[in-house]
Amino acid sequence: MKRLSAILVGILSVFLFWFAGCSDRVSLARPNILIVSFDTTRADRLGCYGNTMIATPNLDRLANEGVLFEMAMSPIPITAPSHSSIMTGKVPFAHGVRDNGMFVLDDVHVTLAERLQALGYSTAASIGAFPLMRRFGLDQGFDLYDDQIEPQGPETHDDFIRRNLYFNERKAAQVNEPLLRWLEDRDDAPFFLWAH
């Protein structure tokens, strides 16, 4: 998780520096931007980082066709604060999200999606984990923010936790489906897409 979050922060940094250098007078091609994030995955378990024992062909192909960062750092190894840092470019102390499920990203913090929207990008996100649901503020600047997570599992003494969705998540196919629909229906504007 730490390494993957660090990789995503590195990707974000490159795009922020690129956009910071753009002026209104210069017409540069605006690339589509895709951030794929997921929890509890170690870089040393992916083929694109040299693992030959575990097959990760789709991620390997994405890394081969995109940008693969080999040295990056994460400000915190917790989902919500780490992704708040990715989206704002700020450390948890600055944006105020310090744990999952207890803090909301305040709308005074401008997100990458908001900055890209201002540059004419269409924006979409589909989230598969409770800590990133819209109630925690990361939906700022997204035209589509799909976070429909349904309670899973049988009724047990822990039903309170399940009803509050804390341990619920969606599988990749459920996350991808609304994004694929969105990609089919969107206009020709460049897009920023986040899948988690």
PLY file of the C-alpha trace (Angstrom):
ply
format ascii 1.0
element vertex 196
property float x
property float y
property float z
element edge 195
property int vertex1
property int vertex2
end_header
0.00 0.00 0.00
2.76 2.44 0.93
4.67 1.80 -2.28
1.59 1.93 -4.50
0.37 5.13 -2.87
3.82 6.55 -3.36
3.71 5.61 -7.03
0.38 7.37 -7.47
1.65 10.49 -5.68
4.57 10.51 -8.12
2.23 10.25 -11.10
0.12 13.07 -9.73
3.18 15.25 -9.19
4.27 14.87 -12.81
0.85 15.95 -14.08
0.60 18.87 -11.65
4.00 20.19 -12.71
3.07 19.75 -16.37
-0.18 21.69 -15.96
1.46 24.36 -13.81
3.72 25.19 -16.75
0.89 25.59 -19.25
-0.23 29.08 -20.18
-3.36 30.31 -21.92
-1.30 31.35 -24.96
0.32 27.98 -25.55
-1.83 25.24 -27.03
-0.49 21.89 -25.86
-2.10 18.53 -26.45
-4.06 17.58 -23.36
-3.57 13.90 -22.59
-6.22 11.72 -21.04
-5.26 10.96 -17.45
-5.99 7.68 -15.68
-5.26 6.94 -12.04
-5.76 3.35 -10.93
-5.37 2.86 -7.19
-5.98 -0.09 -4.94
-5.23 -1.04 -1.37
-2.88 -3.56 0.20
-0.86 -4.39 -2.89
2.90 -4.48 -2.68
5.05 -3.44 -5.61
7.23 -6.53 -5.20
4.16 -8.66 -6.00
3.73 -7.15 -9.49
5.43 -8.29 -12.67
6.14 -4.71 -13.77
8.40 -4.40 -10.70
10.26 -7.63 -11.40
8.17 -10.38 -9.78
8.32 -13.49 -11.97
6.25 -15.75 -9.71
2.92 -13.91 -9.86
1.19 -13.10 -13.16
-0.11 -9.53 -13.40
-0.42 -9.12 -17.19
-2.95 -6.26 -17.23
-1.03 -4.13 -14.74
2.22 -4.98 -16.51
0.77 -3.82 -19.83
-0.56 -0.61 -18.25
2.87 0.06 -16.72
4.56 -0.64 -20.06
2.27 1.73 -21.99
2.14 4.44 -19.32
4.53 5.81 -16.72
6.04 3.47 -14.13
7.61 5.13 -11.12
10.34 3.22 -9.35
11.03 5.69 -6.54
8.14 7.38 -4.78
6.91 8.05 -1.26
3.55 8.12 0.47
2.79 10.59 3.25
0.74 8.01 5.17
-0.16 4.30 4.78
-3.92 4.80 5.26
-6.43 4.86 2.38
-8.41 8.09 2.90
-5.53 10.36 3.96
-3.24 8.96 1.27
-5.79 9.51 -1.50
-6.62 12.96 -0.12
-2.92 13.74 -0.52
-2.92 12.38 -4.08
-5.93 14.51 -5.00
-4.82 17.73 -3.27
-1.03 17.55 -3.41
-0.99 18.23 0.35
0.23 16.18 3.29
-2.38 14.95 5.82
-1.43 17.68 8.30
-2.37 20.29 5.67
-5.60 18.74 4.32
-6.78 17.42 7.69
-7.71 13.84 6.73
-5.77 11.65 9.14
-7.65 8.34 9.24
-10.34 6.32 7.47
-13.99 6.99 8.21
-13.47 9.79 10.73
-12.38 12.83 8.70
-13.87 14.66 5.71
-11.81 16.49 3.11
-12.96 20.11 3.43
-14.01 21.74 0.17
-11.54 24.59 0.76
-8.90 22.16 -0.53
-8.88 22.20 -4.33
-8.57 18.74 -5.84
-6.87 17.55 -8.99
-10.31 16.84 -10.48
-11.37 20.45 -9.86
-8.19 21.79 -11.46
-8.60 19.55 -14.48
-12.30 20.46 -14.82
-11.25 24.11 -14.97
-8.96 23.17 -17.87
-11.85 21.59 -19.79
-11.44 17.97 -18.73
-14.37 15.63 -18.20
-13.90 13.84 -14.89
-15.09 10.50 -13.55
-14.32 8.25 -10.61
-15.58 4.89 -9.51
-14.74 3.82 -6.01
-14.76 0.33 -4.55
-13.82 0.99 -0.92
-15.67 2.57 1.98
-12.96 5.09 3.04
-13.22 6.87 -0.32
-16.98 7.28 -0.47
-18.34 10.74 -1.31
-19.32 11.36 2.30
-15.60 11.87 2.98
-15.17 14.67 0.43
-13.11 13.13 -2.36
-15.91 13.58 -4.89
-14.99 17.27 -5.36
-14.62 18.10 -9.04
-15.91 14.84 -10.50
-18.72 14.84 -13.07
-19.33 11.21 -12.13
-18.43 9.80 -8.71
-19.80 6.28 -8.46
-19.47 4.90 -4.95
-22.44 2.54 -4.76
-21.25 -0.03 -2.24
-23.85 -2.46 -0.97
-23.63 -4.28 2.37
-22.27 -7.80 1.97
-22.23 -10.96 4.01
-24.72 -12.66 6.32
-26.38 -10.98 9.30
-24.14 -11.46 12.34
-23.37 -9.78 15.64
-21.12 -7.51 13.57
-24.08 -6.34 11.48
-23.61 -2.81 12.81
-20.26 -2.64 11.04
-21.67 -4.09 7.83
-24.62 -1.68 7.80
-22.15 1.16 8.08
-20.23 -0.30 5.13
-16.84 -0.01 6.84
-15.55 -3.36 5.62
-17.51 -3.49 2.39
-15.99 -3.05 -1.02
-16.67 -3.72 -4.69
-14.81 -6.01 -7.01
-12.92 -4.54 -9.97
-15.66 -5.42 -12.48
-18.20 -3.50 -10.39
-15.86 -0.51 -10.21
-15.05 -0.59 -13.92
-18.58 -0.99 -15.27
-19.82 2.60 -14.60
-16.53 4.00 -15.92
-16.80 2.02 -19.15
-20.38 3.28 -19.62
-19.19 6.83 -18.93
-16.37 6.51 -21.47
-18.84 5.38 -24.15
-21.22 8.29 -23.51
-18.82 11.20 -23.01
-17.91 13.96 -25.46
-14.52 14.50 -27.10
-13.04 16.52 -24.22
-9.92 15.07 -22.64
-10.73 13.05 -19.55
-9.45 12.42 -16.07
-10.56 9.03 -14.80
-9.90 7.51 -11.38
-10.65 3.86 -10.62
-10.16 2.49 -7.13
0 1
1 2
2 3
3 4
4 5
5 6
6 7
7 8
8 9
9 10
10 11
11 12
12 13
13 14
14 15
15 16
16 17
17 18
18 19
19 20
20 21
21 22
22 23
23 24
24 25
25 26
26 27
27 28
28 29
29 30
30 31
31 32
32 33
33 34
34 35
35 36
36 37
37 38
38 39
39 40
40 41
41 42
42 43
43 44
44 45
45 46
46 47
47 48
48 49
49 50
50 51
51 52
52 53
53 54
54 55
55 56
56 57
57 58
58 59
59 60
60 61
61 62
62 63
63 64
64 65
65 66
66 67
67 68
68 69
69 70
70 71
71 72
72 73
73 74
74 75
75 76
76 77
77 78
78 79
79 80
80 81
81 82
82 83
83 84
84 85
85 86
86 87
87 88
88 89
89 90
90 91
91 92
92 93
93 94
94 95
95 96
96 97
97 98
98 99
99 100
100 101
101 102
102 103
103 104
104 105
105 106
106 107
107 108
108 109
109 110
110 111
111 112
112 113
113 114
114 115
115 116
116 117
117 118
118 119
119 120
120 121
121 122
122 123
123 124
124 125
125 126
126 127
127 128
128 129
129 130
130 131
131 132
132 133
133 134
134 135
135 136
136 137
137 138
138 139
139 140
140 141
141 142
142 143
143 144
144 145
145 146
146 147
147 148
148 149
149 150
150 151
151 152
152 153
153 154
154 155
155 156
156 157
157 158
158 159
159 160
160 161
161 162
162 163
163 164
164 165
165 166
166 167
167 168
168 169
169 170
170 171
171 172
172 173
173 174
174 175
175 176
176 177
177 178
178 179
179 180
180 181
181 182
182 183
183 184
184 185
185 186
186 187
187 188
188 189
189 190
190 191
191 192
192 193
193 194
194 195
